């Protein structure tokens, strides 16, 4: 940080806004801002679910109930079209992923200087409020899905069937070493692609908001900044929704593939 009263350059401004509020070092470092805002988004999901359950009615639904019913029906239809096996986990998991990731992404629509200035009053000089611009969040979500993928592979294929997938897929028994490497890469690529896709798109969106915000330093460009900021915010609503949908959809597809029996695979 520069001494009080000195203006940051555009590069310094962007670098400052891309730093997490971190405690600890190395492997044990924790990004407290990511944890706080990520769980804040989850708390909103839980609160909405609690209110819906408390006020659930079979008559004329409230606005919140109607809205959530639309989301539930949409997610349920997507899951049923992809995951054909019987499972009490997949649809609720897909719903949780979609809503939680969407809310974390939606924090990107908060003005870039608003929360940092409020936190600055409390002595917090660095903070990022969008959890999905942190690789720790996206990999945490992806690895959780990956753990369930492994569980479903073992559940539906059996331990031996899951092992055979590594040994004999995709080139048959005569190329086992190649099969092991190829299948391992294929499996590892699932959480990596989930995590990096979400992180890359959200980080790029946040960076663009920051670039637009730097235009305020040039007074004549302020109208352009307002126009660009509004236009990107409107377009970004589509981006954050699409990224939540893609993460949910790919997770469901991977679980559907894992639920195939050894013969089907």
C-alpha positions in Angstrom: 0.0 0.0 0.0 1.2 3.5 -0.7 1.3 6.2 2.0 -2.1 7.9 2.7 -2.9 10.5 0.0 -0.9 9.0 -2.8 -2.8 7.7 -5.8 -2.3 4.1 -7.0 -1.4 3.6 -10.7 -3.8 1.5 -12.8 -1.5 -1.5 -12.5 -1.1 -1.1 -8.7 -4.9 -0.6 -8.4 -5.6 -3.9 -10.2 -2.9 -5.8 -8.3 -4.3 -4.5 -5.0 -7.8 -5.6 -5.8 -6.7 -9.1 -6.8 -5.0 -9.8 -3.5 -6.7 -12.0 -0.9 -6.8 -11.3 2.8 -4.5 -14.2 3.8 -3.3 -15.6 7.1 -0.5 -18.1 7.4 2.1 -19.0 4.9 2.7 -21.7 2.3 0.5 -24.8 2.4 -1.2 -23.6 5.6 -2.2 -20.2 4.2 -5.9 -19.4 4.4 -7.7 -16.9 2.3 -10.1 -15.6 4.9 -12.1 -13.5 2.5 -12.7 -16.5 0.2 -13.9 -18.6 3.2 -16.1 -15.8 4.6 -17.9 -14.8 1.3 -18.1 -18.4 0.1 -19.9 -19.5 3.3 -22.0 -16.3 3.2 -23.3 -17.4 -0.2 -24.0 -20.9 1.2 -25.8 -19.3 4.2 -28.1 -17.5 1.8 -28.9 -20.8 0.1 -29.6 -22.5 3.4 -31.8 -19.5 4.5 -33.8 -19.6 1.3 -34.4 -23.4 1.7 -35.4 -22.9 5.4 -37.8 -20.1 4.6 -39.3 -22.2 1.7 -39.8 -25.2 4.0 -41.3 -23.1 6.7 -43.8 -21.4 4.4 -44.4 -24.2 2.0 -47.9 -24.3 0.7 -49.9 -26.4 -1.7 -52.1 -23.5 -2.6 -51.1 -20.3 -4.3 -47.3 -20.2 -3.8 -45.4 -17.1 -2.7 -43.0 -15.4 -5.0 -39.9 -17.1 -3.4 -41.6 -20.5 -3.6 -42.5 -20.0 -7.3 -39.0 -18.9 -8.2 -37.3 -21.8 -6.4 -39.8 -24.3 -7.8 -38.8 -23.1 -11.3 -35.1 -23.7 -10.5 -35.8 -27.1 -8.9 -37.9 -28.2 -11.9 -35.2 -26.9 -14.4 -32.4 -28.7 -12.6 -34.4 -31.9 -12.1 -35.2 -32.1 -15.8 -31.6 -31.7 -16.7 -30.5 -34.4 -14.2 -33.2 -36.8 -15.4 -32.1 -36.4 -19.0 -28.5 -37.2 -18.1 -28.5 -39.5 -15.0 -30.8 -42.4 -15.7 -30.0 -44.5 -12.6 -31.9 -44.2 -9.3 -30.1 -41.9 -6.9 -31.2 -39.7 -4.0 -28.0 -37.7 -4.1 -27.4 -36.5 -7.7 -30.4 -34.1 -8.1 -30.0 -32.4 -4.7 -26.2 -32.2 -5.3 -26.8 -30.6 -8.8 -29.3 -28.1 -7.3 -26.8 -27.2 -4.5 -24.0 -26.8 -7.0 -26.0 -24.6 -9.4 -27.4 -22.2 -6.7 -24.3 -22.0 -4.6 -21.9 -21.4 -7.6 -24.4 -18.9 -9.0 -24.5 -16.9 -5.8 -20.7 -16.9 -5.4 -20.4 -15.8 -9.0 -23.0 -13.1 -8.5 -20.8 -11.3 -6.0 -18.9 -10.2 -9.0 -21.7 -7.7 -9.7 -21.0 -5.8 -6.5 -19.1 -2.6 -7.4 -15.4 -3.4 -7.2 -14.6 -0.6 -4.7 -17.6 -0.9 -2.4 -16.6 -3.8 -0.2 -12.9 -3.1 0.0 -13.7 0.4 1.2 -16.1 -0.9 3.9 -13.5 -3.5 5.0 -10.8 -0.8 5.0 -12.7 1.0 7.7 -12.2 -2.2 9.8 -8.5 -2.3 9.0 -8.7 -4.9 6.3 -6.5 -3.5 3.5 -6.8 -6.4 1.0 -9.8 -8.5 0.1 -11.5 -10.3 -2.8 -15.2 -10.9 -2.5 -15.7 -13.4 -5.3 -14.9 -16.9 -4.0 -14.8 -18.4 -7.5 -11.9 -16.1 -8.5 -9.9 -18.2 -6.0 -8.5 -21.5 -7.2 -8.9 -22.9 -3.7 -12.7 -22.6 -4.1 -13.0 -24.0 -7.6 -10.7 -26.9 -6.9 -12.4 -27.5 -3.6 -15.7 -27.9 -5.4 -14.2 -29.9 -8.2 -12.4 -32.3 -5.9 -15.6 -32.9 -3.8 -17.4 -33.9 -7.0 -14.4 -36.0 -8.0 -14.6 -37.9 -4.7 -18.2 -38.7 -5.4 -17.3 -39.8 -8.9 -14.8 -42.3 -7.5 -17.5 -43.5 -5.0 -20.0 -44.0 -7.8 -17.4 -45.8 -9.9 -16.8 -48.3 -7.1 -20.5 -48.5 -6.2 -21.8 -49.3 -9.7 -18.7 -51.1 -11.2 -17.4 -52.7 -8.1 -13.8 -52.4 -6.9 -12.7 -55.0 -9.5 -14.7 -53.4 -12.3 -13.2 -50.0 -11.4 -9.7 -51.5 -11.5 -10.4 -53.2 -14.9 -11.4 -49.8 -16.3 -7.8 -48.6 -15.7 -6.3 -51.9 -17.0 -8.3 -52.5 -20.1 -9.7 -49.2 -21.2 -9.4 -47.9 -23.9 -7.0 -50.2 -25.8 -7.6 -53.7 -24.4 -5.5 -56.0 -22.4 -2.4 -56.0 -24.6 -1.6 -52.3 -23.8 -2.2 -52.2 -20.0 0.6 -49.7 -19.2 -0.8 -47.3 -21.8 -4.3 -47.9 -20.6 -3.4 -47.0 -17.0 -1.7 -43.8 -18.1 -4.5 -42.8 -20.5 -7.3 -43.5 -18.0 -5.5 -41.8 -15.1 -5.1 -38.7 -17.3 -8.8 -38.9 -18.3 -9.9 -39.1 -14.7 -7.6 -36.4 -13.4 -8.7 -34.1 -16.2 -12.3 -34.1 -14.9 -11.7 -32.1 -11.7 -8.9 -30.0 -13.3 -11.2 -28.9 -16.2 -14.1 -28.2 -13.8 -11.9 -26.1 -11.6 -10.0 -24.2 -14.2 -13.0 -23.5 -16.4 -14.9 -21.8 -13.6 -11.9 -20.0 -12.2 -10.7 -18.7 -15.6 -14.0 -17.3 -16.7 -14.7 -15.6 -13.3 -11.2 -14.2 -12.9 -11.4 -12.8 -16.5 -14.7 -11.2 -15.7 -13.4 -9.6 -12.4 -10.3 -8.3 -14.2 -12.5 -6.7 -16.9 -14.5 -4.9 -14.2 -11.3 -3.6 -12.6 -10.0 -2.4 -16.0 -13.2 -0.5 -16.5 -12.9 1.0 -13.0 -9.5 2.4 -13.8 -11.1 4.7 -16.3 -12.4 6.9 -13.5 -8.9 8.3 -13.1 -9.5 10.2 -16.4 -12.4 12.6 -15.8 -13.4 12.8 -19.4 -13.8 9.0 -19.6 -16.2 8.7 -16.6 -19.4 8.6 -18.9 -17.6 5.8 -20.9 -16.8 4.0 -17.7 -20.4 4.1 -16.6 -21.6 2.9 -20.0 -19.1 0.1 -20.2 -19.6 -1.0 -16.6 -23.4 -1.2 -17.0 -23.1 -3.0 -20.3 -20.6 -5.6 -18.9 -22.6 -6.1 -15.7 -25.7 -6.9 -17.8 -23.8 -9.3 -20.0 -22.0 -10.8 -17.0 -25.4 -11.9 -15.5 -25.5 -14.3 -18.4 -21.8 -15.4 -17.8 -22.3 -16.1 -14.1 -25.5 -18.1 -14.8 -23.9 -20.0 -17.6 -20.8 -20.9 -15.6 -22.9 -22.2 -12.7 -25.0 -24.2 -15.2 -21.9 -25.7 -16.9 -20.3 -26.7 -13.6 -23.6 -28.4 -12.6 -24.1 -30.0 -16.0 -20.5 -31.4 -16.3 -20.7 -32.7 -12.7 -23.9 -34.6 -13.5 -22.4 -36.0 -16.8 -19.3 -37.2 -14.9 -21.5 -38.9 -12.3 -23.6 -40.5 -15.0 -20.5 -41.9 -16.6 -19.3 -43.2 -13.3 -22.6 -44.9 -12.7 -22.3 -47.1 -15.7 -21.6 -50.7 -15.0 -18.4 -52.3 -16.2 -20.3 -54.0 -19.1 -21.9 -50.7 -20.1 -18.5 -48.9 -20.0 
